[in-house]
Amino acid sequence: MNTDRRWFPGSPAETEGMQLFCLPHGGAGASAYRSWRGRLAGTADVVPVQPPGREGRCAEPAEWSMTAMTEQFLEPLRRRVRDRPYAIFGHSMGALLGYEVTVAMAAAGRPPELLVVSGASAPQLPVVKEHPVHRMSEDELVGHLRELAGTPDSVLRNADLLEMLVPTVRADFAACETYVHRPHPLLDVPLLVLGGEQDAGVPVATLDPWGERTTAGCAVHTFPGGHFFHFDRTDQVLSLIAGALTGSARGATR
């Protein structure tokens, strides 16, 4: 299979409009955002992204390094974007990946019109983990996933599914927990920052510092709910994203 198609499985036909690349949270794949296509129709072409190690790419090892994951994704993204306007959405692990990709694309003179980061603390803040998730036993890791409430219990009780899921989840947590923010010029890309008011792993106080990473403005919105608030509040989240995308598109045409 063409490598680019692995990253963008079942992506919509290319048009001249805005593309919104959606980067998944740890352990998840492209299917997490396929339902967004119809909801944002007319505003953007939603392009769910499939990193290695999940769903249709389950035979490939997941990447343990955020730097390596970023480097792997950049060329497929550049080829897909070409000269079209685009934006990036990422939740949790996907937010960090989206930020690093935006930094790299900005350095290459091809930044997105908008970066939406969800369920993630500002990248320059220190990562403090007394007991890193990627070093947990399998039972502890599964218990942690159960607490996060983002994985169906039917999956967590299925030994065969866990055998496929746990290595990818462990690698994804490692990529986040070993992440080190590197100095670089501030972005000239507007940021939309989303968070859950009851997300114990991403306190609301860690969201505002995202604004320190850009000169183009940063809007922060919080919602009732935990780490996966964006699935419980999908209509409100997509309404905010659509409004921000419309504003970015207007700005890009001026």
Disulfide bonds with the S-S distance in Angstrom:
none
